[in-house]
Amino acid sequence: MSWSSIWSATVPKGEAVPERVLGTGRCGALHRWATARSAVPRGTSAVAFTLAAPEDRGLVVRSLRVVEGRALPVPRGRDVECVGAVDHTVAPGLGVWGKLSLDAPRDLGLSRYARPGATVGGVVEARTADCSCEWWIEVEVLEGDARRTVRIDDDGRPFTIAPPVARIGTDAQDASQRYGALDVALARGAVALTHGAVAPARGVVAPGRAPGGSSAHAVRLPEIRAQGVWMAADREVPAVGRIVGNPDVPGVVCERVERTLMAAGAHRAGYTTYALVLADRSPPGYEEAVADVSLHVVRVERPKSRPTGYDCYPAGWSGWEPDTRERISAELVPDAPVLPFLTAEPLRFHRDTAAGPATDVLYFGVSPSGAGHLTYHFTIEVTVKTRSGEFARYTLDDAGRPFVLATRPDGVSPSNGEHTYYEIGERIG
């Protein structure tokens, strides 16, 4: 994925994007799915690479360039996008060597050394505004006194790139990254519900946007030190056992457990923190507004058999105290399809830069309850009223699917779980 925060590509033939690769925390899955189908990066393409020195002599990297190959038709198909894209498969030590333009090619002078038998590498980001073409990287190296040109490509084939396309994500989704949200995987036209969709309301004239180009985004936040990871799965997931074989690695185990369980179709369970981010590009003066927020339960499922519960407690876990970012929480119950929990909540929009949108964020907790093991599917409904009296209404979900939250299969005690782990310590259940 792009080394920057936004990655976009076009998947040829307009193939429908499966739900399993869309939504919160699924950028890696979307990237793997799209790449396997020869997706063409749009606007920016990043390459991570290493060079290995011969066993008997070192090498020095002296310069690097991106080379434009033959022109290609502009790709047609399904556009996909990741907001907050970070490629965790790339070693952190591979720094960015350069950001180069195919529209204005130049040599990038370098001085990187690898001792005999060692490797050296980095990331190169190629950009274009109008090139739909093949491309590759040429690196000039010195091996002893010998000068060589090394070509870096896609296993013998050129890389591809095409001009940028219109964004899928919104200002609110971009802003959610600064508040600790996970990445968000999106596809254009692949879902029924649209993020930040604006329902007809007084003062709203353009579908999809509110006055001045406002948008909203709701996202489940990753847990912090005060909270554990609680998940409910319809079966045991053996891959978790391999992750927690060595639990004495703080800050790693619980995150990997959660991602593995999500990939297997498990759902978050128990008390969970959400952030509602609002953004607006109106001229200064829109900084004050109020919001009404409610949860709308789409359906409630009762599993046919008792689900398997997984608990993981991070290093520094301090009991059952809720996240201190939250000021309010809502409880999902089976017989309440609509649950208002914020009314005329004041908003204080802040602008980081004069050219950027004004943003604000509301933190709240959601707790599922009810007899038996229930799974709630819900959306978050938001109505914003500005000082000028205009309204914007949003139906927010997880990339076209309702948010999903289950009751905890193993009650409330961390000691009685069938699959319970601490990052520091040992398996206790």
MITOR-657090 format. One record per residue (C-alpha): residue number from 1; residue in one letter; x, y, z. Coordinates in steps of 0.2 Angstrom, whole numbers, padded with zeros to 4 digits. Layout:
BEGIN
  marmar  fido   east  north     up
     NUM     a      X      Y      Z
...
REM end
This chain:
BEGIN
  marmar  fido   east  north     up
       1     m   0000   0000   0000
       2     s   0005   0018  -0002
       3     w   0017   0024   0011
       4     s   0006   0039   0013
       5     s  -0011   0038   0022
       6     i  -0022   0036   0007
       7     w  -0020   0021  -0005
       8     s  -0032   0019  -0020
       9     a  -0033   0007  -0035
      10     t  -0044   0001  -0049
      11     v  -0048  -0017  -0050
      12     p  -0051  -0022  -0068
      13     k  -0068  -0028  -0075
      14     g  -0078  -0020  -0061
      15     e  -0078  -0036  -0050
      16     a  -0089  -0034  -0035
      17     v  -0079  -0032  -0019
      18     p  -0082  -0045  -0005
      19     e  -0089  -0039   0011
      20     r  -0075  -0048   0021
      21     v  -0062  -0035   0014
      22     l  -0072  -0019   0018
      23     g  -0074  -0009   0033
      24     t  -0064  -0005   0049
      25     g  -0046  -0013   0050
      26     r  -0047  -0022   0034
      27     c  -0035  -0012   0023
      28     g  -0023  -0026   0022
      29     a  -0036  -0038   0017
      30     l  -0042  -0026   0003
      31     h  -0025  -0023  -0003
      32     r  -0021  -0042  -0004
      33     w  -0038  -0045  -0013
      34     a  -0036  -0031  -0026
      35     t  -0017  -0035  -0029
      36     a  -0021  -0053  -0033
      37     r  -0033  -0046  -0046
      38     s  -0020  -0035  -0055
      39     a  -0027  -0019  -0047
      40     v  -0019  -0003  -0055
      41     p  -0014   0010  -0042
      42     r  -0021   0027  -0045
      43     g  -0010   0043  -0043
      44     t   0003   0035  -0031
      45     s   0012   0018  -0031
      46     a   0024   0013  -0018
      47     v   0038   0000  -0019
      48     a   0048  -0008  -0005
      49     f   0064  -0017  -0010
      50     t   0081  -0023  -0004
      51     l   0097  -0025  -0012
      52     a   0109  -0039  -0007
      53     a   0128  -0036  -0008
      54     p   0139  -0050  -0014
      55     e   0148  -0061  -0001
      56     d   0165  -0055  -0006
      57     r   0162  -0036  -0008
      58     g   0151  -0022  -0002
      59     l   0140  -0011  -0012
      60     v   0136   0008  -0012
      61     v   0119   0014  -0019
      62     r   0124   0031  -0028
      63     s   0107   0036  -0037
      64     l   0090   0030  -0041
      65     r   0077   0035  -0054
      66     v   0059   0030  -0059
      67     v   0057   0025  -0078
      68     e   0041   0027  -0088
      69     g   0038   0012  -0099
      70     r   0024   0010  -0112
      71     a   0008   0018  -0111
      72     l  -0008   0009  -0106
      73     p  -0026   0012  -0107
      74     v  -0034   0020  -0092
      75     p  -0040   0006  -0082
      76     r  -0059   0003  -0080
      77     g  -0067  -0006  -0066
      78     r  -0070  -0005  -0048
      79     d  -0061   0009  -0038
      80     v  -0056   0004  -0020
      81     e  -0048   0015  -0007
      82     c  -0039   0013   0010
      83     v  -0040   0028   0023
      84     g  -0025   0027   0035
      85     a  -0016   0014   0025
      86     v  -0001   0006   0033
      87     d   0008  -0009   0026
      88     h   0013  -0019   0041
      89     t   0022  -0032   0030
      90     v   0036  -0019   0027
      91     a   0049  -0019   0040
      92     p   0050  -0002   0050
      93     g   0068   0000   0046
      94     l   0064   0002   0027
      95     g   0063   0021   0027
      96     v   0057   0032   0012
      97     w   0072   0034   0000
      98     g   0062   0046  -0011
      99     k   0045   0052  -0018
     100     l   0048   0054  -0037
     101     s   0036   0060  -0051
     102     l   0034   0050  -0067
     103     d   0028   0067  -0075
     104     a   0045   0076  -0071
     105     p   0058   0062  -0070
     106     r   0075   0065  -0062
     107     d   0089   0056  -0054
     108     l   0089   0055  -0035
     109     g   0107   0056  -0028
     110     l   0110   0043  -0014
     111     s   0124   0036  -0003
     112     r   0119   0020   0005
     113     y   0131   0006   0009
     114     a   0129  -0013   0012
     115     r   0144  -0022   0019
     116     p   0149  -0039   0010
     117     g   0134  -0051   0011
     118     a   0122  -0039   0019
     119     t   0107  -0030   0012
     120     v   0101  -0012   0011
     121     g   0084  -0006   0006
     122     g   0070   0007   0006
     123     v   0054   0013   0000
     124     v   0051   0023  -0016
     125     e   0035   0032  -0020
     126     a   0031   0036  -0038
     127     r   0017   0049  -0042
     128     t   0008   0054  -0058
     129     a  -0005   0066  -0063
     130     d  -0008   0060  -0080
     131     c   0002   0044  -0084
     132     s  -0007   0028  -0087
     133     c   0008   0017  -0090
     134     e   0021   0004  -0085
     135     w   0036   0009  -0074
     136     w   0050   0002  -0065
     137     i   0065   0008  -0054
     138     e   0083   0009  -0060
     139     v   0096   0010  -0046
     140     e   0115   0014  -0049
     141     v   0126   0004  -0038
     142     l   0145   0002  -0036
     143     e   0151  -0015  -0032
     144     g   0170  -0012  -0028
     145     d   0176  -0002  -0043
     146     a   0162  -0009  -0054
     147     r   0147   0002  -0058
     148     r   0130  -0007  -0061
     149     t   0112  -0003  -0065
     150     v   0100  -0014  -0056
     151     r   0082  -0014  -0062
     152     i   0068  -0016  -0048
     153     d   0051  -0022  -0055
     154     d   0037  -0034  -0051
     155     d   0046  -0051  -0053
     156     g   0051  -0047  -0071
     157     r   0036  -0037  -0075
     158     p   0034  -0018  -0075
     159     f   0024  -0010  -0061
     160     t   0008  -0001  -0067
     161     i   0000   0016  -0062
     162     a  -0014   0027  -0068
     163     p  -0020   0045  -0065
     164     p  -0029   0049  -0048
     165     v  -0047   0046  -0047
     166     a  -0060   0055  -0036
     167     r  -0059   0051  -0018
     168     i  -0071   0038  -0010
     169     g  -0067   0043   0008
     170     t  -0073   0059   0016
     171     d  -0065   0073   0026
     172     a  -0073   0065   0042
     173     q  -0065   0048   0038
     174     d  -0048   0056   0035
     175     a  -0049   0065   0052
     176     s  -0054   0050   0061
     177     q  -0036   0044   0060
     178     r  -0030   0058   0071
     179     y  -0042   0052   0085
     180     g  -0035   0034   0085
     181     a  -0046   0025   0073
     182     l  -0041   0010   0063
     183     d  -0039   0010   0044
     184     v  -0055   0010   0034
     185     a  -0056  -0001   0018
     186     l  -0069   0006   0005
     187     a  -0075   0002  -0012
     188     r  -0085   0014  -0024
     189     g  -0103   0009  -0027
     190     a  -0101  -0008  -0019
     191     v  -0113  -0005  -0004
     192     a  -0131   0000  -0001
     193     l  -0127   0013   0013
     194     t  -0116   0027   0009
     195     h  -0104   0034   0023
     196     g  -0110   0052   0027
     197     a  -0125   0050   0016
     198     v  -0137   0065   0018
     199     a  -0155   0062   0019
     200     p  -0167   0075   0012
     201     a  -0169   0089   0025
     202     r  -0172   0108   0026
     203     g  -0156   0117   0019
     204     v  -0149   0101   0011
     205     v  -0149   0102  -0008
     206     a  -0135   0090  -0014
     207     p  -0137   0072  -0011
     208     g  -0122   0065  -0002
     209     r  -0116   0081   0006
     210     a  -0123   0094   0018
     211     p  -0121   0113   0016
     212     g  -0103   0118   0014
     213     g  -0097   0100   0011
     214     s  -0099   0092   0028
     215     s  -0097   0074   0032
     216     a  -0098   0062   0046
     217     h  -0090   0045   0051
     218     a  -0092   0033   0065
     219     v  -0079   0020   0069
     220     r  -0076   0008   0083
     221     l  -0059   0013   0092
     222     p  -0045   0000   0096
     223     e  -0044  -0003   0114
     224     i  -0032   0006   0125
     225     r  -0023   0001   0141
     226     a  -0039   0002   0152
     227     q  -0049  -0011   0141
     228     g  -0047  -0029   0136
     229     v  -0052  -0037   0119
     230     w  -0068  -0047   0120
     231     m  -0073  -0057   0105
     232     a  -0087  -0070   0101
     233     a  -0084  -0083   0087
     234     d  -0096  -0096   0081
     235     r  -0082  -0109   0082
     236     e  -0065  -0111   0089
     237     v  -0051  -0102   0079
     238     p  -0035  -0113   0081
     239     a  -0024  -0099   0073
     240     v  -0026  -0089   0090
     241     g  -0017  -0103   0099
     242     r  -0001  -0100   0088
     243     i  -0002  -0081   0092
     244     v  -0003  -0083   0110
     245     g   0011  -0096   0112
     246     n   0022  -0083   0118
     247     p   0011  -0070   0127
     248     d   0025  -0060   0135
     249     v   0026  -0047   0121
     250     p   0016  -0031   0127
     251     g   0006  -0021   0114
     252     v   0007  -0035   0101
     253     v  -0003  -0051   0106
     254     c  -0020  -0044   0109
     255     e  -0020  -0034   0093
     256     r  -0015  -0049   0083
     257     v  -0028  -0060   0092
     258     e  -0042  -0047   0087
     259     r  -0037  -0046   0069
     260     t  -0036  -0065   0067
     261     l  -0053  -0067   0075
     262     m  -0061  -0054   0064
     263     a  -0054  -0062   0049
     264     a  -0062  -0078   0055
     265     g  -0079  -0070   0056
     266     a  -0079  -0066   0075
     267     h  -0087  -0051   0082
     268     r  -0082  -0039   0095
     269     a  -0092  -0042   0111
     270     g  -0096  -0032   0127
     271     y  -0093  -0014   0131
     272     t  -0085  -0005   0116
     273     t  -0079   0012   0112
     274     y  -0085   0022   0097
     275     a  -0080   0039   0090
     276     l  -0091   0050   0079
     277     v  -0081   0062   0069
     278     l  -0089   0077   0060
     279     a  -0080   0088   0047
     280     d  -0086   0103   0038
     281     r  -0078   0115   0025
     282     s  -0090   0130   0027
     283     p  -0082   0146   0029
     284     p  -0076   0151   0047
     285     g  -0092   0154   0057
     286     y  -0098   0136   0057
     287     e  -0088   0132   0072
     288     e  -0104   0130   0083
     289     a  -0117   0117   0081
     290     v  -0127   0104   0090
     291     a  -0130   0086   0086
     292     d  -0143   0073   0090
     293     v  -0136   0055   0090
     294     s  -0146   0038   0091
     295     l  -0143   0020   0088
     296     h  -0154   0011   0076
     297     v  -0155  -0008   0078
     298     v  -0156  -0016   0061
     299     r  -0158  -0034   0068
     300     v  -0154  -0045   0083
     301     e  -0148  -0063   0081
     302     r  -0148  -0077   0093
     303     p  -0135  -0090   0089
     304     k  -0141  -0108   0087
     305     s  -0127  -0114   0098
     306     r  -0117  -0106   0112
     307     p  -0103  -0095   0104
     308     t  -0085  -0097   0109
     309     g  -0078  -0082   0119
     310     y  -0060  -0075   0118
     311     d  -0053  -0062   0130
     312     c  -0036  -0054   0129
     313     y  -0030  -0042   0142
     314     p  -0016  -0030   0137
     315     a  -0001  -0025   0147
     316     g  -0006  -0012   0160
     317     w  -0024  -0018   0160
     318     s  -0032  -0010   0175
     319     g  -0049  -0018   0177
     320     w  -0066  -0013   0170
     321     e  -0065   0005   0170
     322     p  -0072   0013   0154
     323     d  -0062   0023   0142
     324     t  -0059   0041   0150
     325     r  -0062   0049   0133
     326     e  -0081   0044   0134
     327     r  -0093   0055   0143
     328     i  -0109   0044   0139
     329     s  -0113   0026   0135
     330     a  -0128   0018   0127
     331     e  -0135   0000   0131
     332     l  -0142  -0010   0117
     333     v  -0158  -0020   0122
     334     p  -0168  -0032   0111
     335     d  -0184  -0023   0112
     336     a  -0178  -0005   0108
     337     p  -0175  -0003   0089
     338     v  -0171   0015   0091
     339     l  -0161   0022   0106
     340     p  -0158   0040   0107
     341     f  -0143   0045   0118
     342     l  -0137   0062   0114
     343     t  -0149   0077   0111
     344     a  -0143   0094   0107
     345     e  -0125   0090   0110
     346     p  -0114   0105   0108
     347     l  -0101   0104   0094
     348     r  -0085   0114   0094
     349     f  -0077   0113   0077
     350     h  -0058   0116   0076
     351     r  -0048   0119   0060
     352     d  -0030   0113   0060
     353     t  -0026   0124   0044
     354     a  -0035   0137   0035
     355     a  -0037   0126   0020
     356     g  -0043   0110   0029
     357     p  -0060   0106   0036
     358     a  -0066   0110   0053
     359     t  -0068   0095   0064
     360     d  -0075   0089   0080
     361     v  -0077   0071   0088
     362     l  -0089   0063   0101
     363     y  -0083   0048   0110
     364     f  -0096   0036   0117
     365     g  -0097   0018   0123
     366     v  -0110   0005   0118
     367     s  -0114  -0010   0129
     368     p  -0125  -0025   0122
     369     s  -0136  -0033   0134
     370     g  -0151  -0045   0135
     371     a  -0154  -0063   0140
     372     g  -0144  -0076   0131
     373     h  -0131  -0074   0118
     374     l  -0136  -0060   0107
     375     t  -0128  -0051   0092
     376     y  -0134  -0034   0088
     377     h  -0133  -0026   0070
     378     f  -0135  -0007   0071
     379     t  -0132   0010   0062
     380     i  -0128   0027   0070
     381     e  -0140   0040   0065
     382     v  -0134   0058   0067
     383     t  -0143   0075   0064
     384     v  -0133   0091   0065
     385     k  -0140   0108   0066
     386     t  -0129   0123   0062
     387     r  -0131   0141   0069
     388     s  -0139   0146   0053
     389     g  -0153   0133   0056
     390     e  -0148   0121   0042
     391     f  -0149   0102   0045
     392     a  -0138   0088   0040
     393     r  -0143   0070   0043
     394     y  -0132   0055   0042
     395     t  -0134   0036   0042
     396     l  -0117   0029   0047
     397     d  -0111   0011   0046
     398     d  -0096   0000   0044
     399     a  -0092   0002   0025
     400     g  -0110  -0002   0020
     401     r  -0113  -0015   0033
     402     p  -0121  -0012   0050
     403     f  -0109  -0011   0065
     404     v  -0110  -0028   0074
     405     l  -0108  -0030   0093
     406     a  -0112  -0046   0103
     407     t  -0115  -0050   0121
     408     r  -0100  -0058   0130
     409     p  -0101  -0077   0130
     410     d  -0092  -0079   0146
     411     g  -0100  -0067   0158
     412     v  -0090  -0053   0166
     413     s  -0076  -0061   0175
     414     p  -0059  -0062   0167
     415     s  -0055  -0079   0176
     416     n  -0069  -0090   0169
     417     g  -0066  -0088   0150
     418     e  -0063  -0103   0140
     419     h  -0050  -0094   0130
     420     t  -0043  -0080   0140
     421     y  -0025  -0072   0139
     422     y  -0014  -0059   0146
     423     e  -0001  -0051   0136
     424     i   0011  -0052   0151
     425     g   0009  -0068   0160
     426     e   0001  -0084   0154
     427     r  -0015  -0092   0148
     428     i  -0027  -0093   0162
     429     g  -0042  -0101   0154
REM end
